[in-house]
Each structure stands twice: as structure tokens, then as C-alpha cells.
Amino acid sequence: MAQITILGSGGFGMSLAVMLFRLGHTVTVWSAFEEELQTIRKDGEHRAKLPGIKIPAEIKLDSDISCVAGSDVVLLGIPSPFVRDVCKKASPYITKEMTIVNTSKGLENQSLKLISDVIGEEIPQAPLVILSGPSHAEEVALGIPTTVVAASENTEAAAYIQEIMSSSVFRIYINNDVVGCELGGALKNIIALCAGICDGLKYGDNTKAALMTRGLSEIARLGIAMGASYATFAGLTGIGDLIVTCTSMHSRNRRAGMLIGQGVKPEEAVKLVGTVEGYNCCTVALALAEKMNVSMPITEQLNKVLFEGENVKEALVKLMSRPSKCETEVTL
């Protein structure tokens, strides 16, 4: 059994803590917010993120970052904007014998870097595995069958995570395409925001199916330009994660989009829902696409809706009125 420390007491971090504890591992959860940890201890559950899910008392809750010392695995379960700062603080306690697992999805603002690159810069001494795929925290905590991908350039590290985290309800596949897996996980949040907007406008299944399909196409275009494999986007971290995030009410991105479609201002929708990675990622993804000379029209229109005040219906008209093309045409 492994000693596992999870950095971040959000919904996904806590759901993995519960799952890993059930597998017999020794689990510690770190958070910078001692008050939140005290509330979890008192209530015996994380009512704000995982209501009704019992948090075993044996799971240690700690607000001292040095708690990562001596771990076999350090798992990052924090929003992407805070990854660099937390990694910088944790790095002095991390050795080359440990394995780092990242579940944060997004891109770093300004630098436009993948989260794996950010982690690699701050914790270069330990192998890194990206854990990604269709995996809502609420369902993982309940033990509902879930399948994800462990992506790493270090095959041994990926195989180790596959071995210690797999169960009859949590199946893990290995993939060495880190870029593709990360981009799929990050950019699907943008498309999910758009899917929510369509739902808020009360558009139909035709609209959402087209949005998801063309959304995946532009995600794959950027991924291929950055060296990813096209096959990855047909897998769990591509179409799989896109489906679950665009269609489920567990998805904060979809819920925020629904509010926007109903007329709520984007910044207010984000405040009402909480962490909305697609909102944080949209401008960064568009800048990255421009840097790589890749066409991402859905992302471009969403950026105008979120940050330039464009009307959502006008944005859809612009997408539908683009010059006619062949579906299989590759336009980077």
C-alpha cells in the first residue's frame, strides 16, 4: 500500500482521497485553508463539494505543505491558476523517488504553457503522470464505474499509478501522449461552456451534437500542431471527457454556460457556479492557437461573448455563416 498526499481539498481531490482510502492506501489531504479543513473534520463530509459523502476520519487533513515529505505519491487536485505556486512550495519536500500525479486541467496564463510543463519546471526531480478523462468527482466518490487515462513520458511511472489506483470501479489506461491528453482535458471545458449556453438558449440536440463534433475538431487541430496524436482525441481524454462535460449537470462549465445563455452576465455566472476552468482557459487557448497559427472559431466566438460583450445569438450566427468547407478539410 502507498502513502499518498493530495494537494487540494476540492471536490475531485477529496473524491480521490475517499477512493484511495477504500483501496487501503494511507491518505493525507493538504489545503491552504485550515478553516475549510476544520469544517470537513467537524461535519465528517465536504458539504460544499461532496454533500452526503462520508470522509473517513482516518484520512489526515493538514494545512502544512511539509506533509508531502515521505509520500510515495503526491497528487495535485487544485485549480490550474494555483498550480505553480503550490508546486513551488511543495518542491523542497519532494524527492526523485516520489511520483507526481496531476489532475488539474487548464493552461497557464501569460506563458501559455501546459500544466505538465509548469509542474516540470517547479518539480523537475520527480516523474510526472497526468490523470485525465471523464471523471466527475461526485461519481468517483460514490464508486460509480469510471475509466481514465494515466499519461506520462515515463512508462514505469504511469504503470505504477495504474497499478495502485485501479479497482473494479476505477479503470486506468496508459498513454504516452501527454500533450494530447492535457489539451483534451483543458480545452473541452471551453466547448462545455458553449454547450451550456446552447442549453440556456433552449436550442436542441442537433445544435449540441454539431458543437461537440466541431469543438473536438478544433481541439484536435491545435493538439496536432503541438505534436499530439490524433488518436488521443478519439479516446477518453478527448471525446470521452468532452461528452461528459458537455452533457452532465455535474459540470460547472456547462452550468455556467446555461446561466449565460439565459442572460446572466458571464462574470456573474462564474461567481454563482464557482471554479469554471473554461472561463479561465478561453483567452489563453485563443492566444495559443494564434501563436500556433491554428483556426479555433468556436473558442474565438466564446472569447468575444465572455470578455467583449458579444451577444450569444450573434456569436452563433457568425459561426453558422462562416465560408462553406469540406468536413475533412484540415485548416491549421
Stockholm file with secondary structure:
# STOCKHOLM 1.0

chainA/1-332         MAQITILGSGGFGMSLAVMLFRLGHTVTVWSAFEEELQTIRKDGEHRAKLPGIKIPAEIKLDSDISCVAGSDVVLLGIPSPFVRDVCKKASPYITKEMTIVNTSKGLENQSLKLISDVIGEEIPQAPLVILSGPSHAEEVALGIPTTVVAASENTEAAAYIQEIMSSSVFRIYINNDVVGCELGGALKNIIALCAGICDGLKYGDNTKAALMTRGLSEIARLGIAMGASYATFAGLTGIGDLIVTCTSMHSRNRRAGMLIGQGVKPEEAVKLVGTVEGYNCCTVALALAEKMNVSMPITEQLNKVLFEGENVKEALVKLMSRPSKCETEVTL
#=GR chainA/1-332 SS CCEEEEECCSHHHHHHHHHHHHTTCEEEEECSCHHHHHHHHHHTEETTTEEEEECCTTSEEECCGGGGTTCSEEEECSCGGGHHHHHHHHGGGCCTTSEEEECCCSBCTTTCCBHHHHHHHHCTTSCEEEEESSCCHHHHHHTCCEEEEEECSCHHHHHHHHHHHCCSSEEEEEESCHHHHHHHHHHHHHHHHHHHHHHHTTCCHHHHHHHHHHHHHHHHHHHHHTTCCGGGGGSIIIIIHHHHHHHCTTCHHHHHHHHHHTTCCHHHHHHHHCCCHHHHHHHHHHHHHHHTTCCCHHHHHHHHHHHSCCCHHHHHHHHHTSCCCCTTCCCC
#=GC SS_cons         CCEEEEECCSHHHHHHHHHHHHTTCEEEEECSCHHHHHHHHHHTEETTTEEEEECCTTSEEECCGGGGTTCSEEEECSCGGGHHHHHHHHGGGCCTTSEEEECCCSBCTTTCCBHHHHHHHHCTTSCEEEEESSCCHHHHHHTCCEEEEEECSCHHHHHHHHHHHCCSSEEEEEESCHHHHHHHHHHHHHHHHHHHHHHHTTCCHHHHHHHHHHHHHHHHHHHHHTTCCGGGGGSIIIIIHHHHHHHCTTCHHHHHHHHHHTTCCHHHHHHHHCCCHHHHHHHHHHHHHHHTTCCCHHHHHHHHHHHSCCCHHHHHHHHHTSCCCCTTCCCC
//
